């Protein structure tokens, strides 16, 4: 039994709650799991004595659940504590709750909610004394603000918050060590190696007598990453394994995932692919089990890199898609914008901001519009997630470009790629309608393309289009639909240009539904005519034609929809048209792909 628990047992939390929780808050990380549970039992016996007891007990319960990565319980306890502290106008309690909520949301990958929480904590911090019950968390609040900015590479702001936190942690070695470590990591990311190692070393020395295994394991892991970035792999492995050992012994499951990811990176860099795969899959399994998306996307990224190094392009692509999906959920542009403005935002009274909004706008209309816009943005995120990653396209086809400029938030056009049997399948697809209707059809088209190649094993472009037509028609057959129908069947479908590229044999197979293929070869633009029929319901259906073409050095192949040619613009506001597009592309044929894209975008 620790001396802290002995002292806590000498205090009656019903009569001296400030004294009891003041001591407990400052020592929870230093106490064993058994002593923490015993302290919670002491607090529970007096939780009904007052609002302060009830709120403080709920807060401590939330803290305890955070250490065991039980995030649903963390939120449940902290929401109760927050409600009571708000009712009491207890700024210290509000700050502490907001800070621990930030920690929880960061672990869950919900950076928008983490930013909102830490902003509340920063607003309360100036009114909180270091000596009061929850004053301990003042420096933690600035630490969390620094960590969020560091994650988003806002290093200047990160250093400002971390330096501010040091002002309130001078006599608290554990907190001082944490802040010194944060500064060391920022300097490491800036490539300032001497400063980084100095702060990391000071951090480890500062907490050496504190018996805080959680913090020690973090500092050891960060020193491991320092040596990894310096390519001193043996030293990196030593520190990362020391950190992992502590985390597994103390059952710190979520932090251990970070070690798995870093060890996978290290093993890949040092040529140990088998160990790299083992650690990578451990990271995915544990991240999925705990629903920690912020680590899940990193785990899929490293697995993609490992499989790419092994030449397994299909698995590399599979994990790359998942990496992009989860990364988009965590790092949406709105979240990044909010975090970048964190320093300025917390200084502005939110009440003043809200008052101005209410004065200038109709609140109900604003809420409705925000909800609609947010729905569109979420739909865009879903649609973006199905597109092949730009990085993978550049990796497989380095001399290429993708021009995708939808005029609405969501689009009826999409592009598609799969890598199967040494072939690269590419398609440019134009679905019926624009905006939301077109986007809904695009999801059907994307799913049916995947089904044609994965479930039916098709590889030839014409065979894929024939099966795609069958699947799309089957999807839209429903007797209850009356809008835009023929005999109760929806007419919606798509025009598509699809090819199969075999780089080893230097051959292309191609098929088209209404949209042609253009080939720029030896200063001439050739056109391979598409079948004059869409994918979808059509009265005079015939099998699609499969074209086989040899690739010659210098040939440029263009797959496209009608979007660019049909755009209106110029002084007369007329359509651009295919003739002008063909002439423009021919004039650019000697330029690099990146320069062609720049001209088309301008």
SVG drawing of the C-alpha trace seen along z (x, -y; Angstrom):
<svg xmlns="http://www.w3.org/2000/svg" viewBox="-45 -42 68 57">
<polyline fill="none" stroke="black" stroke-width="0.4" points="0.0,0.0 1.3,-3.4 1.9,-6.3 -0.6,-8.3 -3.4,-5.8 -2.6,-5.9 -2.9,-9.7 -6.1,-9.5 -7.6,-7.1 -6.9,-9.7 -9.0,-12.3 -12.8,-12.2 -13.8,-13.2 -17.3,-14.1 -15.9,-16.8 -12.7,-17.8 -13.4,-17.1 -10.9,-19.7 -8.1,-18.2 -9.0,-14.7 -9.3,-15.3 -6.3,-17.7 -4.1,-14.8 -5.7,-12.1 -5.6,-14.1 -1.9,-14.7 -1.0,-11.1 -3.3,-8.9 -0.6,-8.3 1.9,-7.3 -0.4,-4.9 -0.8,-1.2 -4.0,0.0 -5.1,1.7 -4.5,-1.5 -6.4,-3.6 -9.4,-1.3 -9.2,-1.5 -9.1,-5.3 -12.1,-5.3 -14.0,-3.2 -13.1,-5.8 -14.4,-8.6 -17.6,-6.6 -18.6,-6.4 -18.9,-10.2 -19.9,-11.1 -23.5,-12.1 -22.2,-14.5 -22.2,-17.5 -22.2,-18.6 -18.4,-19.0 -18.0,-15.4 -20.3,-14.0 -18.6,-15.9 -15.1,-15.1 -15.9,-11.5 -17.3,-11.3 -14.1,-13.0 -11.8,-10.6 -13.9,-7.6 -13.4,-9.1 -9.6,-9.4 -9.4,-5.8 -11.3,-4.6 -9.0,-6.5 -5.9,-4.7 -7.6,-1.4 -8.7,-2.7 -12.4,-2.2 -13.4,-5.3 -17.2,-4.8 -16.9,-4.9 -14.6,-7.9 -17.1,-9.9 -20.0,-8.8 -18.3,-9.8 -16.8,-13.1 -20.1,-14.3 -21.7,-13.9 -18.8,-15.7 -19.0,-18.5 -22.7,-19.0 -22.3,-19.4 -19.2,-21.7 -21.1,-23.9 -24.0,-24.2 -21.6,-25.1 -19.6,-27.5 -16.5,-25.7 -13.8,-26.8 -11.1,-24.5 -13.4,-21.5 -14.6,-22.6 -10.9,-23.1 -9.9,-19.6 -12.9,-17.9 -12.3,-19.7 -8.6,-18.7 -9.3,-15.0 -12.1,-15.0 -9.5,-16.3 -7.2,-13.4 -10.0,-10.9 -11.1,-12.4 -7.5,-12.5 -7.1,-8.8 -10.3,-8.1 -9.1,-10.2 -11.9,-12.8 -9.7,-15.8 -12.6,-18.2 -14.1,-17.3 -10.6,-17.3 -10.1,-20.9 -13.5,-22.0 -12.8,-20.5 -9.3,-22.0 -10.6,-25.4 -13.0,-25.2 -10.1,-24.3 -8.0,-27.2 -10.8,-29.6 -11.1,-28.6 -7.4,-28.3 -6.6,-32.0 -9.2,-31.9 -7.8,-28.8 -5.2,-29.0 -2.4,-26.5 -3.2,-25.8 -6.8,-24.8 -8.1,-21.2 -7.9,-21.0 -5.1,-23.5 -2.8,-20.6 -4.5,-20.3 -3.6,-23.9 -0.2,-22.9 -1.9,-19.7 -4.3,-22.0 -1.5,-23.8 0.3,-20.5 -2.7,-19.1 -3.1,-22.3 0.6,-21.9 0.2,-18.3 -2.7,-18.9 -0.8,-21.6 2.3,-19.4 0.2,-16.6 -1.0,-19.0 2.6,-20.3 1.8,-23.8 5.1,-23.7 5.4,-27.4 2.0,-27.3 2.9,-24.0 6.1,-25.5 4.1,-28.5 1.6,-26.4 4.2,-24.0 6.4,-26.9 3.3,-28.4 2.6,-25.1 6.1,-25.1 5.3,-28.2 2.8,-26.3 4.8,-23.1 8.0,-24.2 7.4,-22.3 5.7,-19.3 8.4,-17.1 5.9,-14.8 4.2,-17.6 7.5,-19.4 8.9,-16.2 5.9,-15.8 6.2,-19.3 10.0,-19.0 9.3,-15.9 6.7,-17.6 9.2,-20.4 11.8,-17.7 9.5,-16.1 8.7,-19.4 12.4,-20.1 12.8,-16.5 10.1,-17.1 11.8,-20.4 15.1,-18.5 16.9,-20.4 18.6,-17.4 20.8,-18.9 17.9,-20.8 15.7,-17.7 18.0,-15.3 18.7,-17.9 15.0,-18.3 14.3,-14.6 17.2,-13.8 16.1,-16.5 12.6,-15.0 13.7,-11.5 16.0,-12.8 13.3,-15.0 10.8,-12.1 13.3,-9.4 12.3,-9.6 8.6,-9.8 7.7,-6.2 5.4,-7.3 5.7,-4.3 3.2,-5.7 5.2,-8.9 8.5,-7.0 7.3,-4.7 6.3,-7.6 9.7,-9.4 11.5,-6.1 9.4,-5.7 10.1,-9.3 13.9,-8.8 13.5,-5.6 11.9,-7.7 14.7,-10.3 17.3,-7.6 15.1,-6.1 15.0,-9.5 18.8,-9.7 19.0,-6.1 20.7,-4.7 18.5,-1.6 20.1,0.4 19.6,-2.4 16.1,-3.0 15.2,0.7 16.6,0.6 14.4,-2.3 11.3,-1.2 11.4,2.3 12.0,0.8 8.9,-1.4 6.8,1.5 7.7,3.8 6.5,1.2 3.3,0.6 2.4,4.3 3.3,5.0 1.1,2.1 -1.6,3.0 -1.5,-0.4 -3.1,1.0 -3.6,-2.1 -0.1,-3.5 1.3,0.0 -0.3,-0.4 2.0,-3.3 4.9,-1.1 3.7,1.6 3.5,-1.0 6.9,-2.5 8.5,1.0 6.9,1.9 8.5,-1.2 11.8,-0.4 11.8,3.3 10.9,2.2 13.7,-0.3 16.2,2.2 15.1,4.9 13.2,7.3 10.0,7.6 8.6,10.5 8.8,8.6 7.5,5.5 4.4,7.4 3.8,8.9 3.9,5.5 1.8,3.9 -1.0,6.4 -0.8,6.2 -1.4,2.4 -4.4,2.9 -6.0,5.6 -5.6,3.6 -6.7,0.3 -9.8,1.9 -10.6,3.6 -10.4,0.2 -11.8,-1.8 -8.8,-4.1 -9.0,-5.6 -6.1,-8.0 -3.8,-5.0 -5.7,-2.8 -4.9,-4.9 -1.2,-4.9 -1.2,-1.1 -2.7,-0.7 -0.2,-3.1 2.8,-1.1 1.3,2.2 0.8,0.7 4.5,-0.3 5.6,3.1 3.5,5.0 4.8,2.5 8.4,3.4 7.5,7.1 6.0,6.5 2.5,7.4 0.7,4.5 -2.8,5.8 -2.4,5.9 -0.5,2.6 -3.3,1.0 -5.9,2.5 -4.2,1.1 -3.5,-2.2 -7.3,-2.7 -8.0,-2.0 -5.3,-4.4 -6.9,-7.2 -10.4,-6.3 -9.5,-6.5 -7.1,-9.5 -9.9,-11.5 -12.2,-10.8 -9.5,-12.0 -8.0,-14.9 -10.8,-16.6 -10.0,-20.1 -12.5,-21.6 -10.7,-20.0 -7.3,-21.2 -8.7,-24.7 -10.1,-24.8 -6.9,-23.5 -4.7,-25.9 -6.8,-28.8 -6.7,-27.3 -4.4,-29.9 -6.5,-32.9 -9.9,-31.3 -9.4,-30.5 -8.7,-34.2 -12.1,-35.3 -15.1,-34.9 -17.4,-32.4 -20.4,-34.2 -19.5,-37.3 -19.2,-35.2 -22.6,-33.6 -24.2,-36.9 -23.0,-38.3 -24.3,-35.3 -27.7,-35.5 -27.9,-39.2 -26.9,-38.9 -28.7,-35.7 -31.9,-33.8 -30.7,-31.0 -33.1,-28.3 -32.3,-29.0 -28.6,-28.9 -28.9,-25.6 -30.9,-24.0 -28.4,-25.2 -25.4,-24.0 -27.0,-20.6 -27.6,-20.4 -24.1,-21.6 -22.6,-19.2 -24.6,-16.3 -23.2,-17.3 -19.7,-17.4 -20.0,-14.0 -21.4,-12.7 -18.3,-14.1 -16.0,-12.4 -17.7,-9.1 -17.4,-9.7 -13.8,-10.8 -13.0,-7.6 -13.9,-5.4 -11.5,-7.2 -8.0,-5.7 -5.3,-7.5 -3.3,-10.0 -0.1,-8.6 -0.8,-5.1 -1.7,-6.3 1.7,-8.2 3.5,-5.1 2.1,-2.8 1.9,-5.4 4.4,-8.1 4.0,-9.8 0.3,-10.6 -2.2,-13.0 -5.8,-13.1 -8.0,-16.1 -11.1,-15.9 -12.9,-19.2 -16.6,-18.6 -18.7,-21.7 -20.9,-20.5 -19.8,-19.3 -20.6,-15.8 -20.3,-14.6 -21.7,-12.3 -18.3,-11.7 -15.7,-9.4 -12.5,-7.6 -11.7,-4.0 -8.6,-1.8 -7.7,1.7 -4.4,3.7 -5.0,7.3 -2.9,10.1 -0.1,7.7 -2.7,5.5 -3.8,2.0 -7.5,1.4 -8.5,-2.3 -11.8,-3.9 -13.3,-7.4 -17.0,-7.3 -19.8,-9.8 -23.1,-8.9 -26.6,-10.2 -27.3,-13.5 -25.2,-16.0 -24.8,-16.6 -26.6,-14.3 -28.5,-12.1 -25.3,-11.7 -23.3,-10.9 -25.9,-8.2 -25.5,-6.5 -21.7,-6.8 -21.8,-4.7 -23.8,-2.0 -21.3,-2.2 -18.3,-1.9 -19.7,1.1 -20.7,2.9 -17.2,2.4 -15.6,3.9 -18.1,6.8 -17.4,7.4 -13.6,7.8 -13.5,9.3 -16.6,11.6 -16.8,12.5 -13.1,12.4 -13.3,10.4 -10.3,8.6 -11.1,7.6 -12.7,4.1 -15.5,5.2 -16.4,8.1 -16.4,5.8 -18.7,3.3 -21.1,6.1 -21.2,7.4 -21.5,3.9 -24.5,3.2 -26.2,6.4 -25.4,5.5 -26.6,1.8 -29.8,2.8 -30.4,5.4 -29.9,2.7 -32.4,0.3 -35.2,2.7 -38.0,2.0 -41.7,1.9 -42.4,-0.9 -40.1,-3.5 -41.9,-5.9 -39.4,-8.7 -37.7,-8.8 -38.6,-5.2 -39.4,-2.9 -41.9,-0.1 -41.2,-0.6 -37.4,-0.5 -35.0,-3.5 -33.2,-4.8 -30.2,-5.9 -26.8,-4.6 -23.4,-5.8 -21.0,-6.5 -17.5,-5.1 -14.1,-4.7 -12.2,-1.8 -8.8,-0.2 -6.5,2.6 -2.8,1.7 -0.1,4.4 3.1,2.6 5.3,5.7 3.9,6.6 3.3,2.9 -0.3,3.5 -3.6,1.8 -7.1,3.3 -9.9,0.7 -13.7,0.5 -16.0,-2.5 -19.7,-3.2 -20.3,-6.5 -17.0,-8.0 -14.0,-7.5 -10.3,-6.9 -7.8,-9.5 -4.2,-8.6 -1.7,-11.2 1.1,-9.5 3.8,-11.1 2.2,-14.5 -1.3,-13.2 -4.4,-12.7 -6.1,-9.4 -9.6,-8.5 -10.8,-5.0 -14.6,-5.2 -16.8,-4.0 -19.9,-1.8 -22.8,-4.2 -24.7,-2.9 -24.5,-3.6 -24.1,-1.2 -27.7,-0.8 -31.1,-0.6 -31.0,-0.8 -33.4,0.5 -30.9,1.7 -28.2,3.3 -25.3,5.1 -22.1,6.5 -19.3,4.0 -16.3,4.1 -12.9,4.9 -10.0,3.1 -6.3,4.3 -3.6,1.7 0.2,1.8 1.9,-0.9 4.7,-2.8 7.3,-5.0 5.9,-8.5 2.2,-7.6 -0.2,-9.4 -3.6,-7.9 -6.5,-10.1 -9.5,-8.7 -12.2,-11.3 -15.9,-12.2 -17.8,-15.0 -17.2,-17.3 -14.4,-19.4 -15.7,-19.7 -19.2,-20.6 -18.1,-23.4 -19.3,-27.0 -16.9,-29.9 -14.9,-32.5 -16.1,-36.0 -19.1,-34.6 -20.1,-32.0 -20.1,-29.2 -19.3,-25.5 -15.6,-24.5 -16.4,-21.5 -14.4,-18.4 -12.7,-19.9 -11.1,-22.6 -10.2,-20.1 -8.5,-17.9 -6.6,-20.8 -5.5,-21.9 -4.3,-18.5 -2.4,-18.1 -0.7,-21.4 0.4,-20.2 1.6,-16.8 5.3,-17.7 4.8,-19.0 5.2,-17.1 2.0,-15.6 2.1,-18.0 2.3,-21.0 -0.6,-19.6 -2.7,-19.4 -1.7,-23.0 -2.9,-24.3 -6.2,-22.4 -6.9,-23.6 -6.2,-27.3"/>
</svg>
